[in-house]
Amino acid sequence: MVQQVSELLDGPVTAELEFDRVVDLTTEKGLRLAALGHLVWSCVNLSDVDRLPPAAIERLFQATMIALLEVAPNSYMPRLERPVSPAVPWHVKRAIDYMHANLAQSITVALIAAEIGTSVRALQAAFQRFKGTTPLGYLRTIRLEAARRALVGDGGSRSISDAARNAGFSHMGRFAAAYYQAFGETPSETLRIR
C-alpha cells in the first residue's frame, strides 16, 4: 500500500499511512469501491479451474488499493487530491536513480550534477520545482525511508547503527533526530514495535 502511495505521489512516503475507521460506502465513489471489492473477492474465491491468472488478480488488487487510497479518508488524502505535477525532467529522474544506487555513499549535489551531466544550479532548480525540495533534502528523505525499511522489515537490521550506516548516515545523533522528525518515533521505538 505504501508503494502505491509513493507511485501516486511520484515521491517518497515519509509518514505512516493511517486510515479512518469508517468509509462511507453510500457515496458514488464509495459504491464504486465496494463494487471493486466484491469483484476482487469473487475472483479470488473462484475454483482453480475458473480462477484468473495471478497477474490479473494482482492488477485487481492494485486497482482496489488505489481506489481505497482515493476514497477512504487517510493521512495522505490531502496530498493525493492535489493536482498532478507536470512530468519530471530526465535529469531529476536520473539524479534520483543515482541517489538510490549510491545510498550508502557520501553524495554531494556537485557529484550528482557531474554524474548526470547537468549544472548544480539547474539540478537544484529542477528539484525545487518538481519535487518541492532540494536534492539533498530528497536524498535525506529516501535515506530515512531506507533506514526505516531496514528496521521494520522481516529479516531487517537488528542494529540501528547498521541500518543508519547502510542508508548513508554517519552521525548517529543527527540520524536519530532526523528519524524522529520524519516518523514521530525514535529508531529504537521502531525496532521495539516490530
C-alpha positions as CSV (number, residue, x, y, z in Angstrom):
1,M,0.0,0.0,0.0
2,V,2.9,2.4,0.8
3,Q,4.4,1.6,-2.6
4,Q,1.1,2.6,-4.2
5,V,1.1,6.0,-2.3
6,S,4.7,6.6,-3.4
7,E,3.8,5.9,-7.0
8,L,0.7,8.1,-6.9
9,L,2.7,10.9,-5.3
10,D,5.7,10.3,-7.5
11,G,7.8,10.7,-4.4
12,P,8.8,9.2,-1.1
13,V,6.4,8.3,1.7
14,T,7.7,10.0,4.8
15,A,5.0,9.3,7.4
16,E,2.7,6.5,8.5
17,L,-0.2,5.7,6.2
18,E,-3.3,5.8,8.5
19,F,-6.9,5.3,7.5
20,D,-10.1,6.5,9.3
21,R,-12.0,3.6,10.7
22,V,-15.2,4.4,8.8
23,V,-15.6,4.6,5.0
24,D,-18.9,5.9,3.6
25,L,-19.9,3.4,1.0
26,T,-23.2,5.3,0.2
27,T,-21.4,7.9,-1.9
28,E,-20.8,7.4,-5.6
29,K,-17.1,6.8,-5.0
30,G,-17.9,4.6,-2.1
31,L,-20.2,2.5,-4.1
32,R,-17.5,2.0,-6.8
33,L,-15.0,1.0,-4.2
34,A,-17.5,-1.6,-2.7
35,A,-18.2,-3.0,-6.2
36,L,-14.5,-3.3,-6.9
37,G,-14.0,-5.1,-3.6
38,H,-16.8,-7.5,-4.4
39,L,-15.2,-8.1,-7.9
40,V,-11.8,-8.9,-6.3
41,W,-13.4,-11.2,-3.7
42,S,-15.4,-13.1,-6.3
43,C,-12.3,-13.6,-8.5
44,V,-10.2,-14.8,-5.5
45,N,-12.9,-17.3,-4.5
46,L,-13.3,-19.0,-7.8
47,S,-12.3,-22.6,-8.2
48,D,-8.8,-23.3,-9.5
49,V,-10.2,-24.0,-13.0
50,D,-12.1,-20.7,-13.2
51,R,-9.6,-18.6,-11.4
52,L,-8.0,-15.6,-13.2
53,P,-4.2,-15.7,-13.8
54,P,-2.1,-14.4,-10.9
55,A,-1.1,-11.3,-12.9
56,A,-4.7,-10.3,-13.4
57,I,-5.5,-10.8,-9.7
58,E,-2.5,-8.7,-8.8
59,R,-3.8,-5.8,-11.1
60,L,-7.2,-6.1,-9.4
61,F,-5.6,-5.7,-6.0
62,Q,-3.6,-2.7,-7.2
63,A,-6.8,-1.1,-8.6
64,T,-8.5,-1.7,-5.3
65,M,-5.7,-0.2,-3.3
66,I,-5.6,2.9,-5.5
67,A,-9.4,3.2,-5.1
68,L,-9.2,2.8,-1.4
69,L,-6.5,5.5,-1.2
70,E,-8.6,7.9,-3.2
71,V,-11.9,7.2,-1.4
72,A,-11.2,6.1,2.2
73,P,-10.2,9.1,4.4
74,N,-6.5,8.6,5.1
75,S,-3.4,10.6,6.2
76,Y,-2.2,11.0,2.6
77,M,-5.6,12.1,1.1
78,P,-4.8,15.8,1.1
79,R,-1.6,15.2,-0.9
80,L,-3.3,12.7,-3.2
81,E,-6.1,15.2,-4.0
82,R,-3.6,17.9,-5.2
83,P,-3.3,18.4,-9.0
84,V,-0.7,16.2,-10.6
85,S,2.6,18.0,-11.2
86,P,4.0,18.1,-14.7
87,A,6.3,15.4,-16.0
88,V,9.5,15.2,-14.1
89,P,12.6,16.1,-16.3
90,W,15.0,13.4,-17.2
91,H,17.8,14.9,-15.1
92,V,15.7,14.8,-12.0
93,K,14.8,11.1,-12.6
94,R,18.5,10.3,-13.3
95,A,19.5,12.1,-10.1
96,I,17.0,10.1,-8.1
97,D,18.2,6.9,-9.7
98,Y,21.8,7.8,-8.9
99,M,20.8,8.6,-5.2
100,H,19.1,5.2,-4.9
101,A,22.0,3.3,-6.4
102,N,24.6,5.1,-4.1
103,L,22.6,5.5,-1.0
104,A,25.3,4.5,1.4
105,Q,28.0,6.6,-0.3
106,S,28.9,10.2,0.6
107,I,27.0,12.3,-2.0
108,T,27.1,16.0,-2.8
109,V,24.9,18.0,-5.2
110,A,28.0,18.7,-7.3
111,L,28.8,15.0,-7.5
112,I,25.2,14.2,-8.6
113,A,25.2,17.0,-11.2
114,A,28.5,15.8,-12.6
115,E,27.3,12.2,-12.8
116,I,24.2,13.1,-14.7
117,G,25.7,15.8,-16.9
118,T,23.9,19.0,-15.7
119,S,24.8,22.0,-13.6
120,V,24.3,22.3,-9.9
121,R,22.1,25.3,-10.3
122,A,19.9,23.5,-12.9
123,L,19.6,20.4,-10.7
124,Q,18.6,22.5,-7.6
125,A,16.1,24.5,-9.6
126,A,14.5,21.4,-11.1
127,F,14.3,19.6,-7.7
128,Q,12.7,22.7,-6.2
129,R,10.1,23.0,-9.0
130,F,9.2,19.3,-9.5
131,K,9.9,17.8,-6.0
132,G,9.4,20.8,-3.7
133,T,12.7,20.2,-2.0
134,T,16.4,20.4,-2.6
135,P,18.4,17.4,-4.0
136,L,20.0,16.8,-0.6
137,G,16.6,17.1,1.1
138,Y,15.3,14.5,-1.2
139,L,18.3,12.3,-0.6
140,R,17.8,12.6,3.2
141,T,14.2,11.5,2.8
142,I,15.0,8.4,0.8
143,R,17.8,7.6,3.2
144,L,15.4,7.8,6.2
145,E,12.9,5.6,4.3
146,A,15.6,3.0,3.6
147,A,16.7,3.0,7.3
148,R,13.1,2.6,8.4
149,R,12.5,-0.3,6.0
150,A,15.6,-2.0,7.3
151,L,14.3,-1.6,10.9
152,V,10.8,-2.7,10.3
153,G,11.1,-5.3,7.5
154,D,11.3,-9.0,8.0
155,G,14.9,-10.1,8.1
156,G,15.7,-6.4,8.6
157,S,18.5,-4.9,10.5
158,R,18.6,-5.7,14.2
159,S,21.1,-2.9,14.7
160,I,20.1,0.8,14.4
161,S,23.7,1.8,13.6
162,D,23.8,-0.8,10.7
163,A,20.5,0.5,9.3
164,A,21.7,4.1,9.5
165,R,25.1,3.3,8.0
166,N,23.7,1.3,5.2
167,A,21.3,4.2,4.4
168,G,24.2,6.7,4.3
169,F,24.1,8.2,7.7
170,S,27.4,8.5,9.5
171,H,26.4,10.6,12.5
172,M,24.1,8.6,14.8
173,G,22.8,11.6,16.7
174,R,21.8,13.5,13.6
175,F,20.3,10.3,12.2
176,A,18.2,9.8,15.3
177,A,17.0,13.4,15.3
178,A,16.1,13.3,11.6
179,Y,14.4,10.0,12.1
180,Y,12.3,11.3,15.0
181,Q,11.3,14.4,13.0
182,A,10.3,12.3,10.0
183,F,8.4,9.4,11.7
184,G,7.5,10.7,15.1
185,E,9.3,8.0,16.9
186,T,12.9,7.1,17.6
187,P,14.7,4.3,15.7
188,S,14.8,2.2,18.9
189,E,11.0,2.6,19.3
190,T,10.6,1.4,15.7
191,L,12.8,-1.6,16.4
192,R,10.8,-2.5,19.5
193,I,7.5,-2.3,17.7
194,R,8.4,-4.8,15.1
